[in-house]
């Protein structure tokens, strides 16, 4: 085998190893975080009046999305908990003026897939 052929084989082996290594890292990540459509999530948040009480990085009536992501970091059931909170319309939230409201249910305005995207976006902050 010539040195050129040897180098080609070696380069091919290195390329295959690189692909296998990088694909393993991708599949090790949560599948939901790989498919986040940030524009769609922000649009849904705006249309559903989520931004009335939440902001990306600062506290309003509710916690910021960054604070929510931090709170649930490493919690494997966080997506399910947030999905339920957003769609159940059962959780009570205490507002800054002291009164309590039931968290708004946005399932009527959005598909489960778009809400899952919103949850994934919130958790990615």
Backbone as a chain_set.jsonl record, in Angstrom:
{"seq": "XXXXXXXXXXXXXXXXXXXXXXXXXXXXXXXXXXXXXXXXXXXXXXXXXXXXXXXXXXXXXXXXXXXXXXXXXXXXXXXXXXXXXXXXXXXXXXXXXXXXXXXXXXXXXXXXXXXXXXXXXXXXX", "coords": {"N": [[0.857, -1.17, 0.0], [0.596, 2.171, -0.876], [2.03, 5.249, 0.433], [0.303, 7.382, 0.073], [-2.192, 6.116, -0.149], [-2.29, 4.961, 2.342], [-2.447, 7.217, 3.958], [-4.928, 8.208, 3.107], [-6.66, 6.176, 3.982], [-6.205, 6.349, 6.731], [-7.079, 8.981, 7.172], [-9.773, 8.675, 6.527], [-10.567, 6.902, 8.549], [-10.201, 8.518, 10.786], [-12.115, 10.486, 10.221], [-14.503, 8.968, 10.336], [-14.42, 8.215, 13.028], [-14.664, 10.736, 14.207], [-17.261, 11.467, 13.407], [-18.781, 9.454, 14.665], [-18.202, 10.004, 17.356], [-19.204, 12.651, 17.651], [-21.908, 12.26, 16.993], [-22.726, 10.63, 19.048], [-22.629, 12.406, 21.194], [-24.645, 14.167, 20.47], [-26.947, 12.549, 20.539], [-26.976, 11.976, 23.188], [-27.993, 14.16, 24.362], [-31.025, 15.766, 25.472], [-33.788, 15.081, 23.49], [-35.844, 16.924, 23.022], [-34.654, 19.43, 23.393], [-33.154, 19.709, 21.17], [-34.781, 20.444, 19.115], [-35.928, 22.955, 19.332], [-37.935, 25.634, 18.418], [-37.393, 28.736, 18.54], [-38.551, 31.161, 17.668], [-41.229, 30.454, 17.148], [-41.96, 29.648, 19.732], [-41.675, 32.051, 21.206], [-43.569, 33.581, 19.893], [-45.932, 32.181, 20.505], [-45.898, 32.528, 23.299], [-46.248, 35.294, 23.439], [-48.766, 35.634, 22.134], [-50.38, 34.203, 23.858], [-50.469, 35.652, 26.131], [-48.49, 35.21, 28.023], [-46.299, 36.767, 28.414], [-47.205, 38.857, 29.839], [-46.899, 38.343, 32.508], [-44.426, 37.114, 32.672], [-40.946, 37.399, 31.82], [-37.981, 37.238, 29.795], [-35.473, 37.574, 31.19], [-35.906, 39.073, 33.488], [-37.69, 39.48, 36.578], [-41.161, 39.662, 36.686], [-44.561, 39.805, 37.284], [-44.548, 37.072, 37.466], [-41.939, 34.557, 37.688], [-38.823, 35.006, 35.872], [-38.063, 33.547, 32.659], [-35.498, 32.58, 32.582], [-34.987, 32.17, 35.307], [-36.819, 30.158, 35.82], [-35.808, 28.1, 34.188], [-33.356, 27.725, 35.467], [-34.233, 26.848, 37.985], [-35.312, 24.352, 37.365], [-33.187, 22.989, 36.284], [-31.469, 20.081, 35.427], [-33.512, 18.482, 36.329], [-35.297, 15.801, 35.471], [-38.041, 15.454, 35.082], [-38.99, 17.942, 34.569], [-39.973, 19.031, 32.03], [-42.521, 17.772, 31.858], [-43.762, 18.684, 34.223], [-43.846, 21.494, 33.761], [-45.376, 21.56, 31.41], [-47.83, 20.586, 32.362], [-48.401, 22.605, 34.225], [-48.744, 24.786, 32.54], [-50.895, 24.002, 30.988], [-52.974, 22.898, 32.539], [-54.516, 24.689, 34.043], [-55.026, 24.735, 36.724], [-53.201, 25.26, 38.746], [-52.508, 27.544, 41.319], [-51.377, 30.88, 41.41], [-49.58, 33.309, 43.172], [-49.791, 36.728, 43.061], [-47.928, 39.853, 42.843], [-49.38, 41.868, 44.129], [-50.64, 40.528, 46.068], [-52.999, 39.099, 45.62], [-54.495, 35.986, 44.546], [-54.449, 33.986, 41.676], [-55.718, 31.608, 39.307], [-53.465, 29.867, 37.308], [-53.262, 30.744, 33.939], [-54.698, 28.751, 31.382], [-53.321, 27.65, 28.447], [-53.814, 25.755, 26.561], [-56.116, 25.71, 25.018], [-55.598, 27.583, 23.087], [-53.454, 26.631, 21.669], [-51.61, 23.972, 20.096], [-50.677, 20.757, 21.478], [-48.063, 20.123, 20.644], [-46.936, 22.619, 20.026], [-46.951, 23.753, 22.52], [-45.23, 22.052, 23.886], [-42.922, 22.758, 22.544], [-42.701, 25.402, 23.445], [-42.257, 24.927, 26.2], [-39.807, 23.552, 26.032], [-38.256, 25.617, 24.999], [-38.368, 27.493, 27.104], [-37.03, 26.035, 29.097], [-34.553, 25.986, 27.962], [-33.359, 28.379, 28.406]], "CA": [[0.0, 0.0, 0.0], [1.403, 3.384, -0.966], [1.853, 6.17, 1.559], [-0.911, 8.172, -0.195], [-3.334, 5.274, 0.189], [-2.241, 4.817, 3.79], [-2.939, 8.488, 4.506], [-6.367, 8.264, 2.816], [-7.336, 5.248, 4.894], [-6.095, 6.935, 8.055], [-7.967, 10.15, 7.203], [-11.139, 8.147, 6.56], [-10.812, 6.361, 9.883], [-10.34, 9.665, 11.678], [-13.407, 11.112, 9.921], [-15.549, 8.099, 10.888], [-14.347, 8.35, 14.489], [-15.201, 12.058, 14.553], [-18.718, 11.413, 13.235], [-19.331, 8.62, 15.738], [-18.065, 10.725, 18.619], [-20.122, 13.79, 17.702], [-23.295, 11.808, 16.994], [-23.001, 10.146, 20.393], [-22.899, 13.568, 22.04], [-25.951, 14.72, 20.097], [-28.006, 11.674, 21.019], [-26.964, 11.979, 24.646], [-28.767, 15.316, 24.799], [-32.471, 15.631, 25.46], [-34.28, 15.265, 22.123], [-36.667, 18.125, 22.924], [-33.836, 20.628, 23.318], [-32.553, 19.782, 19.852], [-35.764, 20.858, 18.124], [-36.613, 24.16, 19.798], [-38.18, 26.716, 17.47], [-37.472, 29.896, 19.433], [-39.491, 32.153, 17.133], [-42.585, 29.945, 17.393], [-42.192, 29.675, 21.175], [-41.877, 33.439, 21.618], [-44.847, 34.005, 19.317], [-46.978, 31.587, 21.337], [-45.867, 33.202, 24.601], [-46.837, 36.626, 23.261], [-50.197, 35.502, 21.812], [-51.085, 33.61, 24.993], [-50.333, 36.608, 27.236], [-47.501, 34.756, 29.008], [-45.341, 37.853, 28.648], [-47.802, 39.801, 30.778], [-46.366, 38.042, 33.837], [-43.071, 36.566, 32.59], [-39.996, 37.98, 30.872], [-36.847, 36.349, 29.587], [-34.412, 37.636, 32.19], [-36.228, 39.832, 34.7], [-38.92, 39.098, 37.257], [-42.339, 40.527, 36.578], [-45.504, 39.164, 38.206], [-44.053, 35.711, 37.613], [-40.484, 34.468, 37.543], [-38.283, 35.079, 34.513], [-37.85, 32.236, 32.057], [-34.174, 32.133, 32.998], [-35.118, 31.665, 36.673], [-37.53, 28.878, 35.72], [-34.848, 27.131, 33.65], [-32.383, 27.458, 36.533], [-34.921, 26.073, 39.023], [-35.544, 22.983, 36.907], [-31.981, 22.431, 35.662], [-31.136, 18.739, 35.876], [-34.72, 17.781, 36.754], [-35.76, 15.083, 34.281], [-39.481, 15.576, 34.861], [-39.319, 19.366, 34.402], [-40.883, 19.299, 30.901], [-43.879, 17.335, 32.194], [-44.299, 19.602, 35.233], [-44.176, 22.779, 33.138], [-46.488, 21.347, 30.483], [-49.046, 20.508, 33.182], [-48.648, 23.931, 34.804], [-49.2, 25.678, 31.477], [-52.127, 23.541, 30.334], [-54.009, 22.391, 33.434], [-55.4, 25.726, 34.536], [-55.378, 24.395, 38.106], [-52.221, 25.791, 39.691], [-52.717, 28.922, 41.745], [-50.175, 31.7, 41.484], [-49.769, 34.5, 43.992], [-49.251, 37.886, 42.373], [-47.226, 40.793, 43.716], [-50.308, 42.659, 44.933], [-51.159, 39.67, 47.12], [-54.128, 38.241, 45.263], [-54.17, 34.692, 43.959], [-55.188, 33.64, 40.462], [-55.398, 30.321, 38.708], [-52.602, 30.078, 36.147], [-54.01, 30.678, 32.685], [-54.552, 27.55, 30.56], [-53.157, 28.063, 27.053], [-54.036, 24.628, 25.67], [-57.199, 26.037, 24.09], [-55.066, 28.436, 22.029], [-52.272, 26.066, 21.022], [-51.507, 22.514, 20.021], [-49.718, 20.2, 22.439], [-46.714, 20.198, 20.086], [-46.414, 23.979, 20.168], [-46.72, 23.986, 23.949], [-43.991, 21.33, 24.194], [-41.846, 23.61, 22.028], [-42.587, 26.521, 24.384], [-41.622, 24.404, 27.4], [-38.399, 23.297, 25.704], [-37.603, 26.925, 24.871], [-38.223, 28.047, 28.466], [-35.99, 25.287, 29.79], [-33.249, 26.217, 27.311], [-32.868, 29.734, 28.732]], "C": [[0.902, 1.232, 0.0], [1.141, 4.293, 0.22], [0.63, 7.054, 1.357], [-2.154, 7.382, 0.19], [-3.431, 5.096, 1.699], [-2.819, 6.063, 4.464], [-4.44, 8.613, 4.273], [-7.151, 7.372, 3.758], [-7.332, 5.822, 6.309], [-7.035, 8.138, 8.194], [-9.422, 9.704, 7.267], [-11.501, 7.609, 7.927], [-11.008, 7.478, 10.898], [-11.692, 10.345, 11.461], [-14.553, 10.291, 10.5], [-15.574, 8.216, 12.409], [-14.941, 9.679, 14.945], [-16.718, 12.064, 14.45], [-19.349, 10.598, 14.351], [-19.275, 9.326, 17.079], [-19.073, 11.864, 18.711], [-21.567, 13.332, 17.712], [-23.674, 11.257, 18.356], [-23.338, 11.291, 21.327], [-24.265, 14.156, 21.734], [-27.066, 13.859, 20.654], [-28.053, 11.599, 22.532], [-27.774, 13.144, 25.193], [-30.244, 14.997, 24.756], [-32.985, 15.959, 24.063], [-35.098, 16.543, 21.982], [-35.831, 19.385, 22.769], [-33.199, 20.78, 21.949], [-33.494, 20.407, 18.826], [-36.5, 22.143, 18.507], [-36.718, 25.176, 18.663], [-38.442, 27.964, 18.31], [-38.486, 30.925, 18.961], [-40.926, 31.721, 17.404], [-42.917, 29.99, 18.884], [-42.471, 31.092, 21.656], [-43.202, 33.985, 21.087], [-46.005, 33.46, 20.141], [-47.043, 32.264, 22.698], [-46.524, 34.581, 24.511], [-48.342, 36.526, 23.032], [-51.016, 34.971, 22.983], [-51.0, 34.47, 26.251], [-49.385, 36.142, 28.333], [-46.572, 35.9, 29.394], [-45.925, 38.965, 29.52], [-47.177, 39.607, 32.159], [-44.924, 37.542, 33.833], [-42.252, 37.344, 31.571], [-38.822, 37.013, 30.768], [-35.882, 36.376, 30.769], [-34.749, 38.437, 33.442], [-37.57, 39.379, 35.267], [-39.993, 40.144, 36.988], [-43.317, 40.001, 37.626], [-45.066, 37.727, 38.491], [-42.552, 35.696, 37.443], [-40.054, 34.592, 36.089], [-38.115, 33.668, 33.979], [-36.464, 31.699, 32.421], [-34.218, 31.552, 34.411], [-35.829, 30.306, 36.683], [-36.578, 27.796, 35.22], [-33.827, 26.748, 34.708], [-32.997, 26.563, 37.608], [-35.036, 24.607, 38.625], [-34.324, 22.321, 36.275], [-31.656, 21.073, 36.284], [-32.325, 17.918, 36.335], [-35.353, 17.114, 35.536], [-37.258, 15.188, 34.049], [-39.935, 17.033, 34.728], [-40.236, 19.616, 33.209], [-42.328, 18.91, 31.208], [-44.53, 18.277, 33.207], [-44.711, 20.936, 34.606], [-45.342, 22.644, 32.17], [-47.804, 21.318, 31.262], [-49.401, 21.879, 33.745], [-49.259, 24.873, 33.755], [-50.585, 25.284, 30.958], [-53.257, 23.159, 31.278], [-54.999, 23.463, 33.869], [-55.851, 25.469, 35.957], [-54.445, 25.027, 39.129], [-52.524, 27.242, 40.028], [-51.372, 29.632, 41.822], [-50.502, 32.955, 42.286], [-49.065, 35.669, 43.31], [-48.691, 38.894, 43.368], [-48.162, 41.637, 44.573], [-50.993, 41.826, 46.004], [-52.323, 38.784, 46.718], [-53.657, 36.993, 44.523], [-55.056, 34.466, 42.749], [-54.833, 32.216, 40.074], [-54.561, 30.614, 37.471], [-53.403, 29.851, 34.877], [-53.674, 29.405, 31.907], [-54.436, 27.983, 29.102], [-53.399, 26.926, 26.071], [-55.136, 24.921, 24.648], [-56.695, 26.852, 22.898], [-53.952, 27.783, 21.224], [-52.315, 24.542, 21.03], [-50.537, 22.01, 21.086], [-48.271, 20.289, 21.94], [-46.124, 21.597, 20.255], [-46.164, 24.324, 21.633], [-45.458, 23.255, 24.401], [-42.785, 22.125, 23.703], [-41.62, 24.803, 22.966], [-41.878, 26.081, 25.666], [-40.133, 24.159, 27.155], [-37.625, 24.598, 25.583], [-37.37, 27.549, 26.244], [-37.072, 27.353, 29.182], [-34.613, 25.476, 29.182], [-32.656, 27.578, 27.65], [-31.761, 29.695, 29.744]], "O": [[1.851, 1.32, 0.779], [0.149, 4.129, 0.93], [-0.02, 7.444, 2.327], [-3.074, 7.932, 0.797], [-4.525, 5.082, 2.262], [-3.585, 5.964, 5.422], [-5.158, 9.081, 5.157], [-8.193, 7.773, 4.275], [-8.35, 5.782, 7.0], [-7.706, 8.291, 9.215], [-10.219, 10.301, 7.99], [-12.609, 7.829, 8.414], [-11.876, 7.394, 11.766], [-12.344, 10.738, 12.428], [-15.477, 10.85, 11.091], [-16.647, 8.306, 13.006], [-15.642, 9.736, 15.956], [-17.392, 12.613, 15.321], [-20.355, 11.015, 14.925], [-20.225, 9.243, 17.858], [-19.729, 12.027, 19.74], [-22.392, 13.954, 18.38], [-24.821, 11.398, 18.782], [-24.233, 11.169, 22.164], [-24.969, 14.596, 22.643], [-28.04, 14.387, 21.191], [-29.069, 11.199, 23.101], [-28.195, 13.125, 26.349], [-30.665, 14.06, 24.078], [-32.65, 17.008, 23.512], [-35.055, 17.186, 20.933], [-36.25, 20.319, 22.085], [-32.748, 21.87, 21.598], [-33.043, 20.854, 17.771], [-37.609, 22.375, 18.026], [-35.722, 25.53, 18.032], [-39.57, 28.216, 18.734], [-39.207, 31.501, 19.776], [-41.747, 32.527, 17.84], [-44.038, 30.334, 19.257], [-43.403, 31.312, 22.43], [-43.873, 34.764, 21.764], [-46.951, 34.187, 20.445], [-48.132, 32.545, 23.197], [-47.268, 34.98, 25.407], [-49.113, 37.25, 23.661], [-52.209, 35.255, 23.09], [-51.424, 34.039, 27.324], [-49.466, 36.629, 29.461], [-46.119, 35.998, 30.535], [-45.22, 39.902, 29.894], [-46.952, 40.572, 32.89], [-44.267, 37.542, 34.874], [-42.782, 37.874, 30.595], [-38.697, 36.084, 31.565], [-35.512, 35.325, 31.293], [-33.945, 38.475, 34.373], [-38.462, 38.955, 34.533], [-39.749, 41.348, 37.058], [-42.914, 39.773, 38.767], [-45.198, 37.234, 39.611], [-41.954, 36.713, 37.092], [-40.836, 34.313, 35.179], [-38.033, 32.709, 34.747], [-36.284, 30.489, 32.552], [-33.558, 30.55, 34.686], [-35.479, 29.419, 37.462], [-36.547, 26.695, 35.77], [-33.472, 25.576, 34.835], [-32.352, 25.628, 38.083], [-34.872, 23.72, 39.463], [-34.423, 21.199, 35.779], [-31.578, 20.936, 37.505], [-32.156, 16.755, 36.701], [-35.887, 17.799, 34.664], [-37.709, 15.025, 32.915], [-41.132, 17.318, 34.771], [-41.209, 20.358, 33.353], [-43.255, 19.639, 30.857], [-45.702, 18.629, 33.071], [-45.795, 21.448, 34.885], [-46.204, 23.521, 32.113], [-48.779, 21.955, 30.862], [-50.568, 22.271, 33.743], [-50.169, 25.648, 34.051], [-51.357, 26.144, 30.536], [-54.408, 23.102, 30.847], [-56.184, 23.183, 34.045], [-56.922, 25.918, 36.366], [-54.855, 25.3, 40.258], [-52.763, 28.063, 39.143], [-50.369, 29.058, 42.244], [-51.55, 33.575, 42.107], [-47.871, 35.595, 43.019], [-48.941, 38.807, 44.571], [-47.765, 42.079, 45.651], [-51.821, 42.334, 46.761], [-52.613, 37.805, 47.406], [-52.566, 36.959, 43.954], [-56.259, 34.721, 42.788], [-53.789, 31.688, 40.459], [-54.897, 31.495, 36.679], [-54.138, 28.87, 34.765], [-52.507, 29.03, 31.79], [-55.35, 28.614, 28.571], [-53.212, 27.106, 24.867], [-55.081, 24.421, 23.524], [-57.294, 26.817, 21.823], [-53.543, 28.323, 20.196], [-52.973, 23.922, 21.865], [-49.672, 22.757, 21.542], [-47.357, 20.508, 22.734], [-44.948, 21.742, 20.588], [-45.262, 25.102, 21.944], [-44.697, 23.782, 25.213], [-41.749, 22.163, 24.366], [-40.478, 25.168, 23.246], [-40.997, 26.785, 26.162], [-39.297, 24.521, 27.983], [-36.474, 24.683, 26.011], [-36.29, 28.076, 26.512], [-36.235, 28.009, 29.802], [-33.608, 25.161, 29.819], [-31.549, 27.891, 27.213], [-31.237, 30.741, 30.127]]}, "num_chains": 1, "name": "protein.A"}
